Amino acid sequence: MSDYTIRFTSGDETELLGSFPNYTEAAIHAEVLLAHRGYDMDELVRGEWEQGRLLIWADESDAANDAGAKALCSVERC
C-alpha cells in the first residue's frame, strides 16, 4: 500500500487521499472527491500514469491535446 495525494490545479490545494494498493484505486477515490465538488463523474477523463502522477480533466474537450494545464487535478504518490 502507498499513500497518495490529490493536487488541485486551481489554487495550490493539496489533500491527502489516503493509502491504496495502487494508483487506480487512488484515482477512483479522487474522482469521487471531484464528484462531491460538483463535477460529473461520467464526464471525467483520466490520463495515463506518467512521471509519478495521473491527471484528471473535467471532460474530453479539456483533455484533448493538453499536457496538464487544463487538468482539474493530479493524483500523486507520496
Backbone atoms as SQL, in Angstrom:
CREATE TABLE atoms (id INTEGER PRIMARY KEY, chain TEXT, resi INTEGER, resn TEXT, atom TEXT, x REAL, y REAL, z REAL);
INSERT INTO atoms VALUES
  (1, 'A', 1, 'MET', 'N', 0.852, -1.176, 0.000),
  (2, 'A', 1, 'MET', 'CA', 0.000, 0.000, 0.000),
  (3, 'A', 1, 'MET', 'C', 0.896, 1.237, 0.000),
  (4, 'A', 2, 'SER', 'N', 0.467, 2.226, -0.748),
  (5, 'A', 2, 'SER', 'CA', 1.177, 3.501, -0.823),
  (6, 'A', 2, 'SER', 'C', 0.212, 4.632, -0.504),
  (7, 'A', 3, 'ASP', 'N', 0.774, 5.743, -0.035),
  (8, 'A', 3, 'ASP', 'CA', -0.025, 6.936, 0.219),
  (9, 'A', 3, 'ASP', 'C', -0.075, 7.768, -1.049),
  (10, 'A', 4, 'TYR', 'N', -1.236, 8.366, -1.310),
  (11, 'A', 4, 'TYR', 'CA', -1.443, 9.207, -2.483),
  (12, 'A', 4, 'TYR', 'C', -2.057, 10.527, -2.060),
  (13, 'A', 5, 'THR', 'N', -1.746, 11.574, -2.805),
  (14, 'A', 5, 'THR', 'CA', -2.347, 12.883, -2.589),
  (15, 'A', 5, 'THR', 'C', -3.048, 13.312, -3.871),
  (16, 'A', 6, 'ILE', 'N', -3.958, 14.255, -3.724),
  (17, 'A', 6, 'ILE', 'CA', -4.589, 14.885, -4.874),
  (18, 'A', 6, 'ILE', 'C', -4.168, 16.349, -4.839),
  (19, 'A', 7, 'ARG', 'N', -3.630, 16.823, -5.947),
  (20, 'A', 7, 'ARG', 'CA', -3.184, 18.216, -6.045),
  (21, 'A', 7, 'ARG', 'C', -4.085, 18.919, -7.057),
  (22, 'A', 8, 'PHE', 'N', -4.847, 19.900, -6.572),
  (23, 'A', 8, 'PHE', 'CA', -5.762, 20.641, -7.439),
  (24, 'A', 8, 'PHE', 'C', -4.995, 21.736, -8.165),
  (25, 'A', 9, 'THR', 'N', -5.298, 21.940, -9.442),
  (26, 'A', 9, 'THR', 'CA', -4.569, 22.926, -10.231),
  (27, 'A', 9, 'THR', 'C', -5.027, 24.350, -9.954),
  (28, 'A', 10, 'SER', 'N', -6.242, 24.524, -9.475),
  (29, 'A', 10, 'SER', 'CA', -6.695, 25.867, -9.102),
  (30, 'A', 10, 'SER', 'C', -6.299, 26.096, -7.647),
  (31, 'A', 11, 'GLY', 'N', -5.624, 27.177, -7.396),
  (32, 'A', 11, 'GLY', 'CA', -5.082, 27.411, -6.061),
  (33, 'A', 11, 'GLY', 'C', -3.837, 26.551, -5.946),
  (34, 'A', 12, 'ASP', 'N', -3.385, 26.222, -4.864),
  (35, 'A', 12, 'ASP', 'CA', -2.278, 25.272, -4.733),
  (36, 'A', 12, 'ASP', 'C', -2.686, 24.295, -3.658),
  (37, 'A', 13, 'GLU', 'N', -3.910, 23.815, -3.788),
  (38, 'A', 13, 'GLU', 'CA', -4.513, 22.960, -2.779),
  (39, 'A', 13, 'GLU', 'C', -4.064, 21.517, -2.960),
  (40, 'A', 14, 'THR', 'N', -3.607, 20.919, -1.884),
  (41, 'A', 14, 'THR', 'CA', -3.219, 19.516, -1.869),
  (42, 'A', 14, 'THR', 'C', -3.960, 18.837, -0.729),
  (43, 'A', 15, 'GLU', 'N', -4.462, 17.658, -0.982),
  (44, 'A', 15, 'GLU', 'CA', -5.198, 16.921, 0.033),
  (45, 'A', 15, 'GLU', 'C', -4.740, 15.477, 0.023),
  (46, 'A', 16, 'LEU', 'N', -4.506, 14.910, 1.189),
  (47, 'A', 16, 'LEU', 'CA', -4.135, 13.506, 1.297),
  (48, 'A', 16, 'LEU', 'C', -5.348, 12.646, 0.968),
  (49, 'A', 17, 'LEU', 'N', -5.210, 11.771, -0.017),
  (50, 'A', 17, 'LEU', 'CA', -6.303, 10.863, -0.375),
  (51, 'A', 17, 'LEU', 'C', -6.350, 9.675, 0.568),
  (52, 'A', 18, 'GLY', 'N', -5.185, 9.181, 0.961),
  (53, 'A', 18, 'GLY', 'CA', -5.112, 8.019, 1.836),
  (54, 'A', 18, 'GLY', 'C', -4.202, 6.961, 1.260),
  (55, 'A', 19, 'SER', 'N', -4.234, 5.779, 1.854),
  (56, 'A', 19, 'SER', 'CA', -3.407, 4.651, 1.406),
  (57, 'A', 19, 'SER', 'C', -4.232, 3.729, 0.529),
  (58, 'A', 20, 'PHE', 'N', -3.660, 3.366, -0.618),
  (59, 'A', 20, 'PHE', 'CA', -4.342, 2.490, -1.565),
  (60, 'A', 20, 'PHE', 'C', -3.355, 1.473, -2.118),
  (61, 'A', 21, 'PRO', 'N', -3.848, 0.326, -2.551),
  (62, 'A', 21, 'PRO', 'CA', -2.953, -0.701, -3.077),
  (63, 'A', 21, 'PRO', 'C', -2.324, -0.319, -4.413),
  (64, 'A', 22, 'ASN', 'N', -2.958, 0.597, -5.158),
  (65, 'A', 22, 'ASN', 'CA', -2.416, 1.008, -6.453),
  (66, 'A', 22, 'ASN', 'C', -3.010, 2.361, -6.844),
  (67, 'A', 23, 'TYR', 'N', -2.436, 2.940, -7.902),
  (68, 'A', 23, 'TYR', 'CA', -2.883, 4.270, -8.312),
  (69, 'A', 23, 'TYR', 'C', -4.294, 4.268, -8.892),
  (70, 'A', 24, 'THR', 'N', -4.746, 3.142, -9.428),
  (71, 'A', 24, 'THR', 'CA', -6.107, 3.068, -9.967),
  (72, 'A', 24, 'THR', 'C', -7.128, 3.287, -8.856),
  (73, 'A', 25, 'GLU', 'N', -6.909, 2.633, -7.729),
  (74, 'A', 25, 'GLU', 'CA', -7.808, 2.815, -6.579),
  (75, 'A', 25, 'GLU', 'C', -7.775, 4.267, -6.095),
  (76, 'A', 26, 'ALA', 'N', -6.576, 4.861, -6.078),
  (77, 'A', 26, 'ALA', 'CA', -6.452, 6.261, -5.661),
  (78, 'A', 26, 'ALA', 'C', -7.181, 7.178, -6.639),
  (79, 'A', 27, 'ALA', 'N', -7.083, 6.900, -7.929),
  (80, 'A', 27, 'ALA', 'CA', -7.756, 7.719, -8.943),
  (81, 'A', 27, 'ALA', 'C', -9.270, 7.643, -8.805),
  (82, 'A', 28, 'ILE', 'N', -9.791, 6.464, -8.515),
  (83, 'A', 28, 'ILE', 'CA', -11.237, 6.307, -8.308),
  (84, 'A', 28, 'ILE', 'C', -11.683, 7.165, -7.121),
  (85, 'A', 29, 'HIS', 'N', -10.909, 7.130, -6.064),
  (86, 'A', 29, 'HIS', 'CA', -11.239, 7.936, -4.880),
  (87, 'A', 29, 'HIS', 'C', -11.185, 9.424, -5.224),
  (88, 'A', 30, 'ALA', 'N', -10.209, 9.832, -6.036),
  (89, 'A', 30, 'ALA', 'CA', -10.108, 11.232, -6.459),
  (90, 'A', 30, 'ALA', 'C', -11.330, 11.629, -7.277),
  (91, 'A', 31, 'GLU', 'N', -11.801, 10.749, -8.154),
  (92, 'A', 31, 'GLU', 'CA', -12.983, 11.045, -8.963),
  (93, 'A', 31, 'GLU', 'C', -14.226, 11.210, -8.092),
  (94, 'A', 32, 'VAL', 'N', -14.339, 10.410, -7.061),
  (95, 'A', 32, 'VAL', 'CA', -15.459, 10.542, -6.119),
  (96, 'A', 32, 'VAL', 'C', -15.376, 11.898, -5.411),
  (97, 'A', 33, 'LEU', 'N', -14.176, 12.283, -5.024),
  (98, 'A', 33, 'LEU', 'CA', -13.977, 13.583, -4.383),
  (99, 'A', 33, 'LEU', 'C', -14.364, 14.714, -5.332),
  (100, 'A', 34, 'LEU', 'N', -13.990, 14.606, -6.605),
  (101, 'A', 34, 'LEU', 'CA', -14.370, 15.619, -7.594),
  (102, 'A', 34, 'LEU', 'C', -15.883, 15.661, -7.793),
  (103, 'A', 35, 'ALA', 'N', -16.536, 14.512, -7.760),
  (104, 'A', 35, 'ALA', 'CA', -17.992, 14.466, -7.887),
  (105, 'A', 35, 'ALA', 'C', -18.655, 15.206, -6.725),
  (106, 'A', 36, 'HIS', 'N', -18.089, 15.077, -5.531),
  (107, 'A', 36, 'HIS', 'CA', -18.616, 15.803, -4.372),
  (108, 'A', 36, 'HIS', 'C', -18.430, 17.302, -4.525),
  (109, 'A', 37, 'ARG', 'N', -17.491, 17.706, -5.365),
  (110, 'A', 37, 'ARG', 'CA', -17.261, 19.128, -5.642),
  (111, 'A', 37, 'ARG', 'C', -18.091, 19.619, -6.820),
  (112, 'A', 38, 'GLY', 'N', -18.946, 18.742, -7.363),
  (113, 'A', 38, 'GLY', 'CA', -19.879, 19.171, -8.402),
  (114, 'A', 38, 'GLY', 'C', -19.543, 18.735, -9.817),
  (115, 'A', 39, 'TYR', 'N', -18.464, 17.999, -10.020),
  (116, 'A', 39, 'TYR', 'CA', -18.113, 17.526, -11.356),
  (117, 'A', 39, 'TYR', 'C', -18.861, 16.241, -11.674),
  (118, 'A', 40, 'ASP', 'N', -19.171, 16.044, -12.941),
  (119, 'A', 40, 'ASP', 'CA', -19.894, 14.859, -13.404),
  (120, 'A', 40, 'ASP', 'C', -18.909, 13.707, -13.570),
  (121, 'A', 41, 'MET', 'N', -19.047, 12.670, -12.758),
  (122, 'A', 41, 'MET', 'CA', -18.121, 11.525, -12.823),
  (123, 'A', 41, 'MET', 'C', -18.132, 10.853, -14.188),
  (124, 'A', 42, 'ASP', 'N', -19.262, 10.902, -14.885),
  (125, 'A', 42, 'ASP', 'CA', -19.342, 10.272, -16.201),
  (126, 'A', 42, 'ASP', 'C', -18.558, 11.047, -17.260),
  (127, 'A', 43, 'GLU', 'N', -18.268, 12.314, -16.998),
  (128, 'A', 43, 'GLU', 'CA', -17.549, 13.157, -17.951),
  (129, 'A', 43, 'GLU', 'C', -16.046, 13.229, -17.669),
  (130, 'A', 44, 'LEU', 'N', -15.626, 12.885, -16.450),
  (131, 'A', 44, 'LEU', 'CA', -14.214, 12.999, -16.083),
  (132, 'A', 44, 'LEU', 'C', -13.353, 12.124, -16.980),
  (133, 'A', 45, 'VAL', 'N', -12.188, 12.641, -17.340),
  (134, 'A', 45, 'VAL', 'CA', -11.244, 11.914, -18.192),
  (135, 'A', 45, 'VAL', 'C', -9.950, 11.731, -17.413),
  (136, 'A', 46, 'ARG', 'N', -9.508, 10.494, -17.340),
  (137, 'A', 46, 'ARG', 'CA', -8.294, 10.136, -16.625),
  (138, 'A', 46, 'ARG', 'C', -7.171, 9.906, -17.632),
  (139, 'A', 47, 'GLY', 'N', -6.017, 10.515, -17.405),
  (140, 'A', 47, 'GLY', 'CA', -4.865, 10.300, -18.263),
  (141, 'A', 47, 'GLY', 'C', -4.129, 9.020, -17.891),
  (142, 'A', 48, 'GLU', 'N', -2.953, 8.871, -18.441),
  (143, 'A', 48, 'GLU', 'CA', -2.087, 7.736, -18.119),
  (144, 'A', 48, 'GLU', 'C', -1.179, 8.109, -16.952),
  (145, 'A', 49, 'TRP', 'N', -0.769, 7.112, -16.184),
  (146, 'A', 49, 'TRP', 'CA', 0.158, 7.341, -15.091),
  (147, 'A', 49, 'TRP', 'C', 1.520, 7.634, -15.715),
  (148, 'A', 50, 'GLU', 'N', 1.982, 8.883, -15.611),
  (149, 'A', 50, 'GLU', 'CA', 3.253, 9.308, -16.196),
  (150, 'A', 50, 'GLU', 'C', 3.987, 10.226, -15.242),
  (151, 'A', 51, 'GLN', 'N', 5.289, 10.079, -15.185),
  (152, 'A', 51, 'GLN', 'CA', 6.148, 10.935, -14.382),
  (153, 'A', 51, 'GLN', 'C', 5.659, 11.059, -12.946),
  (154, 'A', 52, 'GLY', 'N', 5.193, 9.950, -12.394),
  (155, 'A', 52, 'GLY', 'CA', 4.777, 9.919, -10.998),
  (156, 'A', 52, 'GLY', 'C', 3.450, 10.567, -10.688),
  (157, 'A', 53, 'ARG', 'N', 2.635, 10.793, -11.734),
  (158, 'A', 53, 'ARG', 'CA', 1.333, 11.401, -11.471),
  (159, 'A', 53, 'ARG', 'C', 0.322, 10.976, -12.532),
  (160, 'A', 54, 'LEU', 'N', -0.931, 11.141, -12.167),
  (161, 'A', 54, 'LEU', 'CA', -2.050, 10.837, -13.045),
  (162, 'A', 54, 'LEU', 'C', -2.923, 12.079, -13.103),
  (163, 'A', 55, 'LEU', 'N', -3.176, 12.599, -14.305),
  (164, 'A', 55, 'LEU', 'CA', -4.000, 13.801, -14.457),
  (165, 'A', 55, 'LEU', 'C', -5.456, 13.427, -14.680),
  (166, 'A', 56, 'ILE', 'N', -6.353, 14.286, -14.176),
  (167, 'A', 56, 'ILE', 'CA', -7.794, 14.115, -14.375),
  (168, 'A', 56, 'ILE', 'C', -8.357, 15.437, -14.888),
  (169, 'A', 57, 'TRP', 'N', -9.103, 15.358, -15.998),
  (170, 'A', 57, 'TRP', 'CA', -9.737, 16.533, -16.612),
  (171, 'A', 57, 'TRP', 'C', -11.248, 16.457, -16.438),
  (172, 'A', 58, 'ALA', 'N', -11.918, 17.606, -16.586),
  (173, 'A', 58, 'ALA', 'CA', -13.373, 17.675, -16.434),
  (174, 'A', 58, 'ALA', 'C', -14.097, 16.957, -17.564),
  (175, 'A', 59, 'ASP', 'N', -13.526, 17.000, -18.796),
  (176, 'A', 59, 'ASP', 'CA', -14.188, 16.354, -19.926),
  (177, 'A', 59, 'ASP', 'C', -13.208, 16.162, -21.080),
  (178, 'A', 60, 'GLU', 'N', -13.681, 15.532, -22.143),
  (179, 'A', 60, 'GLU', 'CA', -12.843, 15.218, -23.305),
  (180, 'A', 60, 'GLU', 'C', -12.266, 16.466, -23.957),
  (181, 'A', 61, 'SER', 'N', -13.058, 17.529, -24.058),
  (182, 'A', 61, 'SER', 'CA', -12.561, 18.731, -24.737),
  (183, 'A', 61, 'SER', 'C', -11.394, 19.360, -23.981),
  (184, 'A', 62, 'ASP', 'N', -11.421, 19.325, -22.652),
  (185, 'A', 62, 'ASP', 'CA', -10.294, 19.847, -21.871),
  (186, 'A', 62, 'ASP', 'C', -9.072, 18.939, -21.996),
  (187, 'A', 63, 'ALA', 'N', -9.291, 17.644, -22.072),
  (188, 'A', 63, 'ALA', 'CA', -8.192, 16.685, -22.113),
  (189, 'A', 63, 'ALA', 'C', -7.500, 16.629, -23.474),
  (190, 'A', 64, 'ALA', 'N', -8.213, 16.964, -24.541),
  (191, 'A', 64, 'ALA', 'CA', -7.667, 16.850, -25.891),
  (192, 'A', 64, 'ALA', 'C', -6.413, 17.702, -26.058),
  (193, 'A', 65, 'ASN', 'N', -5.325, 17.055, -26.404),
  (194, 'A', 65, 'ASN', 'CA', -4.043, 17.726, -26.689),
  (195, 'A', 65, 'ASN', 'C', -3.561, 18.630, -25.558),
  (196, 'A', 66, 'ASP', 'N', -3.843, 18.274, -24.326),
  (197, 'A', 66, 'ASP', 'CA', -3.433, 19.084, -23.182),
  (198, 'A', 66, 'ASP', 'C', -2.391, 18.329, -22.364),
  (199, 'A', 67, 'ALA', 'N', -1.317, 19.005, -22.013),
  (200, 'A', 67, 'ALA', 'CA', -0.249, 18.395, -21.228),
  (201, 'A', 67, 'ALA', 'C', -0.483, 18.533, -19.725),
  (202, 'A', 68, 'GLY', 'N', -1.586, 19.142, -19.343),
  (203, 'A', 68, 'GLY', 'CA', -1.907, 19.256, -17.928),
  (204, 'A', 68, 'GLY', 'C', -2.385, 20.620, -17.491),
  (205, 'A', 69, 'ALA', 'N', -2.253, 21.631, -18.345),
  (206, 'A', 69, 'ALA', 'CA', -2.657, 22.986, -17.959),
  (207, 'A', 69, 'ALA', 'C', -4.146, 23.085, -17.660),
  (208, 'A', 70, 'LYS', 'N', -4.967, 22.290, -18.352),
  (209, 'A', 70, 'LYS', 'CA', -6.421, 22.335, -18.156),
  (210, 'A', 70, 'LYS', 'C', -6.918, 21.255, -17.188),
  (211, 'A', 71, 'ALA', 'N', -6.014, 20.456, -16.670),
  (212, 'A', 71, 'ALA', 'CA', -6.407, 19.372, -15.761),
  (213, 'A', 71, 'ALA', 'C', -6.975, 19.947, -14.471),
  (214, 'A', 72, 'LEU', 'N', -7.972, 19.260, -13.929),
  (215, 'A', 72, 'LEU', 'CA', -8.548, 19.665, -12.642),
  (216, 'A', 72, 'LEU', 'C', -7.569, 19.384, -11.502),
  (217, 'A', 73, 'CYS', 'N', -6.888, 18.242, -11.624),
  (218, 'A', 73, 'CYS', 'CA', -6.019, 17.818, -10.544),
  (219, 'A', 73, 'CYS', 'C', -5.058, 16.746, -11.035),
  (220, 'A', 74, 'SER', 'N', -4.121, 16.436, -10.173),
  (221, 'A', 74, 'SER', 'CA', -3.255, 15.292, -10.404),
  (222, 'A', 74, 'SER', 'C', -3.287, 14.419, -9.160),
  (223, 'A', 75, 'VAL', 'N', -3.172, 13.126, -9.364),
  (224, 'A', 75, 'VAL', 'CA', -3.046, 12.161, -8.274),
  (225, 'A', 75, 'VAL', 'C', -1.578, 11.778, -8.239),
  (226, 'A', 76, 'GLU', 'N', -0.965, 11.893, -7.076),
  (227, 'A', 76, 'GLU', 'CA', 0.470, 11.658, -6.957),
  (228, 'A', 76, 'GLU', 'C', 0.776, 10.742, -5.771),
  (229, 'A', 77, 'ARG', 'N', 1.777, 9.888, -5.977),
  (230, 'A', 77, 'ARG', 'CA', 2.226, 9.026, -4.888),
  (231, 'A', 77, 'ARG', 'C', 3.118, 9.839, -3.962),
  (232, 'A', 78, 'CYS', 'N', 2.922, 9.692, -2.665),
  (233, 'A', 78, 'CYS', 'CA', 3.739, 10.435, -1.680),
  (234, 'A', 78, 'CYS', 'C', 5.121, 9.823, -1.569);
